[in-house]
Amino acid sequence: MSETSAVPVVPEGVSQFEVFHVREGAFGGTGSGDTSGFGGLVELMHMPEASTRPFGGWFDEIADELELSLKAREINAGDAIEKVVIAFDEITFFVRREHLVSVLSTLRDEPGLRFEFSTGVSGVHYPGDTNRELHAVYHLMSMSHNHRIRVEVVTPDSDRHIPSSVSVYPTNDWHERETFDFFGIIFDGHPALTRIEMPDDWPGHPQRKDYPLGGIPVEYKGATIPPPDQRRSYNS
């Protein structure tokens, strides 16, 4: 008995334009099939919309302080910040890449903000999000005010360049190297942008979603387990 995929319904408040992928099954497996038993599940993958004021709690205070601080530095907040998203009781500032270093410097240095510590840089790959396929995510902490925020920058796969943040947060050195290693994002101005996990001659970037799954066959008590992309499907 074959499964029939459900017709995806765009959630209220989400435009069809923002939907960049329709994922079927529990894990979105393709090629080898979905072996989870949930092949009939359908989920629309879409980018979060910009949140509207008031954000609530201390989020409005941070947003106001950042806007005023940028203005004092003769930077238009509307040019530097693409949107602000409130989700899961967290705040994310989507910053245009050409303004990244200025925004990070402001967040670090202004007394009303004082995000002194960057806990890391991570990458995300959305192959279906046209011209916004690669995201770099910065997790910032204010020990002075006991606040945490997120800064996110997007870049097209055809131009994978983002300014390095090492001049603002030196601890991001190895984090940017790891993000380059696994996602291929090039951090311009980094002091030594080389691979940190994979060998220097490793082809491709293993955490991108278009990286071949592959694998090495494993023997277990005489039985051979093939690589993931060669395993059979249990729902066909």
C-alpha positions in Angstrom: 0.0 0.0 0.0 1.6 3.2 -1.1 1.5 6.4 1.0 -0.1 9.6 -0.3 1.6 12.8 0.7 -0.6 15.3 2.4 -1.2 18.7 0.7 0.9 21.3 2.5 -1.0 24.2 4.0 0.7 27.6 4.4 0.3 28.6 8.1 -1.5 31.9 8.9 0.8 34.8 8.9 3.4 33.1 6.6 3.5 34.1 2.9 4.1 31.6 0.2 7.2 33.6 -0.7 8.9 32.8 2.6 8.4 29.1 2.2 11.7 27.7 0.9 11.3 24.0 1.2 8.6 21.3 1.8 10.0 18.5 3.9 8.4 15.1 3.8 8.9 12.4 6.4 10.4 12.7 9.9 13.9 13.5 8.7 13.5 14.7 5.2 15.4 11.7 3.8 15.7 11.4 0.1 17.3 8.9 -2.2 17.4 6.0 0.2 13.9 6.7 1.5 12.5 7.4 4.9 13.1 4.5 7.2 11.3 6.1 10.2 7.8 5.0 9.4 6.6 8.6 9.2 7.0 9.1 5.5 3.5 10.7 5.2 4.4 13.8 7.3 4.6 17.1 5.4 6.2 20.2 6.9 6.7 23.6 5.3 10.1 25.1 6.0 9.9 28.9 6.2 11.9 31.8 7.5 10.6 33.7 10.6 8.9 37.0 9.9 10.0 40.2 11.5 8.4 40.8 14.9 6.4 43.9 15.6 6.6 46.2 18.6 6.2 45.9 21.4 8.5 42.9 21.7 7.9 42.6 25.4 10.2 42.6 28.5 13.7 43.8 28.1 13.8 43.1 24.4 12.4 46.6 23.6 15.0 48.2 25.8 17.8 46.4 24.0 16.4 47.3 20.6 15.9 50.9 21.5 19.4 51.2 23.0 21.0 49.6 19.9 19.1 51.9 17.6 20.1 55.0 19.5 23.7 53.9 19.8 24.0 53.2 16.1 22.5 56.7 15.4 25.2 58.2 17.6 27.8 56.5 15.4 26.1 57.9 12.3 24.8 54.5 11.3 21.1 54.2 10.2 19.6 51.3 12.1 17.2 50.6 9.2 20.2 50.1 6.9 22.2 47.9 9.3 19.4 45.8 10.8 17.2 43.8 8.3 14.7 42.6 10.9 14.2 41.7 14.5 12.7 38.3 15.4 11.2 37.2 18.7 10.8 33.5 19.0 10.9 31.0 21.8 11.5 33.8 24.3 14.7 34.8 22.5 15.6 37.9 20.4 17.6 37.7 17.1 18.9 40.7 15.2 19.3 40.0 11.5 22.2 42.2 10.5 23.3 43.0 6.9 26.8 41.7 6.5 28.4 45.0 5.5 27.4 46.4 8.9 28.2 43.4 11.0 31.5 44.6 12.5 30.0 48.0 13.4 26.9 46.5 15.0 29.0 44.0 17.0 31.3 46.8 18.2 28.2 48.8 19.3 26.8 45.8 21.1 30.1 45.2 22.9 31.0 48.8 23.8 27.9 50.8 24.6 27.3 50.9 28.4 23.5 50.2 28.0 24.3 47.1 26.0 27.7 45.7 27.1 27.5 42.3 25.3 31.1 41.6 26.3 31.2 37.9 25.5 30.6 36.0 22.3 29.9 32.3 23.1 30.5 31.2 19.5 29.7 31.4 15.8 27.7 28.7 14.0 26.6 28.1 10.5 23.3 27.1 8.9 22.6 26.0 5.3 19.2 26.4 3.7 19.7 25.2 0.1 16.1 26.3 -0.9 16.3 29.8 0.5 17.4 31.5 -2.8 20.1 34.1 -2.4 20.1 33.6 1.4 21.4 30.0 1.5 24.1 30.5 4.2 23.6 31.9 7.6 26.2 32.8 10.3 24.8 33.0 13.8 26.6 34.8 16.7 25.5 34.1 20.3 26.3 37.1 22.5 26.1 37.4 26.3 26.1 40.5 28.5 27.6 39.6 31.8 27.0 43.2 33.0 23.2 43.0 32.4 22.7 39.3 32.4 21.2 39.2 28.9 21.6 36.9 25.9 20.9 37.8 22.3 21.6 36.4 18.9 22.9 38.1 15.8 22.4 36.5 12.4 23.8 37.3 9.0 22.8 35.8 5.7 24.8 35.5 2.5 24.2 33.9 -0.9 25.9 30.6 -1.8 27.2 32.4 -4.9 29.1 35.0 -2.7 30.0 33.3 0.5 31.8 36.2 2.1 31.1 37.7 5.6 33.4 40.1 7.5 35.3 38.5 10.3 34.3 39.4 13.8 37.7 38.5 15.4 38.7 42.1 15.7 35.7 42.6 18.0 35.6 39.2 19.7 39.0 37.5 19.5 37.5 34.3 20.9 35.6 33.9 17.6 38.8 33.0 15.9 38.4 29.2 16.0 34.6 29.4 15.8 34.9 31.1 12.4 37.4 28.6 11.3 35.0 25.8 12.2 32.1 27.5 10.4 34.4 27.9 7.3 35.5 24.3 7.5 32.0 22.8 7.8 29.9 25.3 5.7 32.3 27.1 3.4 31.6 30.6 4.6 34.6 32.8 4.0 35.2 35.3 6.8 37.1 38.2 5.2 39.8 39.6 7.4 40.2 36.5 9.6 43.9 36.2 10.7 44.3 32.6 9.6 41.2 31.1 7.9 42.2 27.4 7.6 40.3 24.2 8.3 40.2 23.2 12.0 38.5 19.8 12.0 38.9 18.3 8.5 42.2 17.7 6.7 43.4 20.6 4.6 42.8 18.7 1.4 39.3 17.5 2.4 36.8 18.1 -0.5 33.7 20.1 0.3 32.1 21.2 3.6 30.5 18.3 5.5 27.7 20.1 7.3 26.1 21.6 4.2 22.8 19.9 3.3 24.0 19.3 -0.2 27.0 17.4 1.0 26.8 13.7 0.0 25.8 11.5 2.9 28.1 8.6 2.1 29.9 6.7 4.8 32.1 3.7 5.4 30.6 0.1 5.4 30.8 -1.3 8.9 31.1 -5.0 9.8 29.3 -6.3 12.9 29.7 -10.0 13.8 29.8 -11.0 10.2 27.0 -8.7 9.0 27.8 -5.6 6.8 26.0 -2.3 7.4 26.1 -0.2 4.2 26.6 3.6 4.3 23.4 5.6 5.0 22.8 6.6 1.4 22.9 2.9 0.3 20.4 1.5 2.9 17.0 0.3 1.8 13.7 2.1 2.4 11.1 0.4 4.7 8.1 2.3 3.5 8.1 1.6 -0.2 
